[in-house]
Structure formats: structure tokens, C-alpha cells
Amino acid sequence: MDTMKAVVVYESLWGNTAAIARAIAESIGPEVRALSTAEATGTAIADADLIVAGAPVLGFSLPSEKMRENIRTNPGKAPAPPNLSHPSMRSWLDALPTGHGRSAAFETRIWWSPGGATSAIVRGLERAGYRTVAKRQRFIVTGAYGPLRDGELERARLWGAELAKAME
Ligand SMILES: Cc1cc2nc3c(=O)[nH]c(=O)nc-3n(C[C@H](O)[C@H](O)[C@H](O)COP(=O)(O)O)c2cc1C
């Protein structure tokens, strides 16, 4: 564990995925950081032994550029402005340099929705050479913009600990 480099990377417009990412990171280990797709570049991810990547499900899938643009121009009933300052997980995955570490994917979503984000995340991580180390995870929000369902942060912490164990 001492020498393992793990990074948790997220796309998050309203903060739910970022909160889950932080909970996962802190339970993998004290030096592990949760980074937005803007922060997770260059040396921050170089030679990572483990990349955990997460995003919200928007429009039944990993957010597309079109969906992000629609949200930017028409924020609807959002309780807070969307954070679109960091790139989409899609574009981050497209630019991810080849690596030799392991990976895991998660999404935040409402519980009953069809579709999901993790298949596309897993595909992108594996395309770059990061082989899956654990079953993908879903974390649930109770409304379109959140908040997270009670207990989801705790579940994220448990999953982070499981990931750390799987990497031993
Ligand atoms: C415009 C919009 C579309 C959404 N589409 C879906 C969807 O198709 N399936 C789903 O499960 N959740 C959907 N959600 C709920 C989000 O996935 C959920 O709020 C997520 O936690 C947001 O993550 P964030 O706070 O990190 O941006 C949608 C929310 C919004 C605002």
C-alpha cells in the first residue's frame, strides 16, 4: 500500500459525484486525492497503479458534449448553476495516455433509470490499458440534482476500502 499510487477522477456538475469521489479517495488511503477531470492530467495520473473514475448519468448515459451544452444554455430548474469548468469524462478518457495500472468505475444516478455511465467509462479505461479490478458501482441520488440517498457516502467509503484491499 505504501507505494501504490491511486487517483480518483470525477466529472460532477452539481457535486454529488465529487462527494462520492472524495469518500472513495479518503478510504483508499490518506495520500489518495479526488481530482476533477481538469486536475487529473500529467504527473497527477502518470504511472498510476489504480485509477477510479466516476461521472453522473445524464440522458441515460455518460454525459455527452451535446448534453453538457444543453445544460449550459438551458439550466432548467437546477437549484445551483452546473459546474462545467472541468472537461467531460468522455473527453478525459479520450485523452488518457496509455498506462499499466488497474481501474474501477462508478456513476451517480437516480435508482430507476435505464442506461448508465459506467460501461463507457470502463471501455475508455481499458482502451488506455487500465484493466478492471472491481465490479462497477452505482450511487443513488433521490432527486434529479441530488441529494445523495442516505448511506451512499458510507457505501462509497466501504467500496474504497475494498478497492485498496483488491490492490494489495
Ligand atoms: C438534465 C439531467 C438529466 C439526468 N438524466 C439522468 C438519467 O438519464 N438517468 C439517471 O439515472 N439520472 C439522471 N439524472 C440525475 C443525475 O445523474 C444525478 O443527479 C447525478 O448525481 C448528478 O451528478 P453530479 O451532481 O455529480 O453532477 C439527470 C439529471 C439531470 C439534471
The ligand as an SDF file (V2000), in Angstrom:
LIG
                    3D

 31 33  0  0  0  0  0  0  0  0999 V2000
  -30.5900   17.0620  -17.0730 C   0  0  0  0  0  0  0  0  0  0  0  0
  -30.4330   15.8410  -16.2070 C   0  0  0  0  0  0  0  0  0  0  0  0
  -30.5350   14.5720  -16.7810 C   0  0  0  0  0  0  0  0  0  0  0  0
  -30.4310   13.4270  -15.9710 C   0  0  0  0  0  0  0  0  0  0  0  0
  -30.5510   12.2050  -16.5630 N   0  0  0  0  0  0  0  0  0  0  0  0
  -30.4610   11.0940  -15.7790 C   0  0  0  0  0  0  0  0  0  0  0  0
  -30.6180    9.8010  -16.3660 C   0  0  0  0  0  0  0  0  0  0  0  0
  -30.8270    9.6380  -17.5690 O   0  0  0  0  0  0  0  0  0  0  0  0
  -30.5110    8.7370  -15.5320 N   0  0  0  0  0  0  0  0  0  0  0  0
  -30.2600    8.8640  -14.1950 C   0  0  0  0  0  0  0  0  0  0  0  0
  -30.1760    7.8520  -13.5120 O   0  0  0  0  0  0  0  0  0  0  0  0
  -30.1080   10.0740  -13.6190 N   0  0  0  0  0  0  0  0  0  0  0  0
  -30.2020   11.1920  -14.3780 C   0  0  0  0  0  0  0  0  0  0  0  0
  -30.0490   12.4190  -13.7930 N   0  0  0  0  0  0  0  0  0  0  0  0
  -29.6880   12.5080  -12.3700 C   0  0  0  0  0  0  0  0  0  0  0  0
  -28.1640   12.6890  -12.2070 C   0  0  0  0  0  0  0  0  0  0  0  0
  -27.4880   11.5360  -12.6910 O   0  0  0  0  0  0  0  0  0  0  0  0
  -27.7710   12.8420  -10.7360 C   0  0  0  0  0  0  0  0  0  0  0  0
  -28.3590   13.9860  -10.1770 O   0  0  0  0  0  0  0  0  0  0  0  0
  -26.2770   12.9010  -10.5580 C   0  0  0  0  0  0  0  0  0  0  0  0
  -25.9620   12.5330   -9.2340 O   0  0  0  0  0  0  0  0  0  0  0  0
  -25.6750   14.2630  -10.8260 C   0  0  0  0  0  0  0  0  0  0  0  0
  -24.3150   14.1990  -10.5360 O   0  0  0  0  0  0  0  0  0  0  0  0
  -23.4370   15.4770  -10.1970 P   0  0  0  0  0  0  0  0  0  0  0  0
  -24.0810   16.1810   -9.0350 O   0  0  0  0  0  0  0  0  0  0  0  0
  -22.1090   14.9390   -9.8550 O   0  0  0  0  0  0  0  0  0  0  0  0
  -23.4080   16.3290  -11.4250 O   0  0  0  0  0  0  0  0  0  0  0  0
  -30.1840   13.5630  -14.5700 C   0  0  0  0  0  0  0  0  0  0  0  0
  -30.0850   14.8350  -14.0190 C   0  0  0  0  0  0  0  0  0  0  0  0
  -30.2150   15.9670  -14.8030 C   0  0  0  0  0  0  0  0  0  0  0  0
  -30.1100   17.3160  -14.1700 C   0  0  0  0  0  0  0  0  0  0  0  0
  1  2  1  0
  2  3  1  0
  2 30  2  0
  3  4  2  0
  4  5  1  0
  4 28  1  0
  5  6  2  0
  6  7  1  0
  6 13  1  0
  7  8  2  0
  7  9  1  0
  9 10  1  0
 10 11  2  0
 10 12  1  0
 12 13  2  0
 13 14  1  0
 14 15  1  0
 14 28  1  0
 15 16  1  0
 16 17  1  0
 16 18  1  0
 18 19  1  0
 18 20  1  0
 20 21  1  0
 20 22  1  0
 22 23  1  0
 23 24  1  0
 24 25  2  0
 24 26  1  0
 24 27  1  0
 28 29  2  0
 29 30  1  0
 30 31  1  0
M  END
$$$$
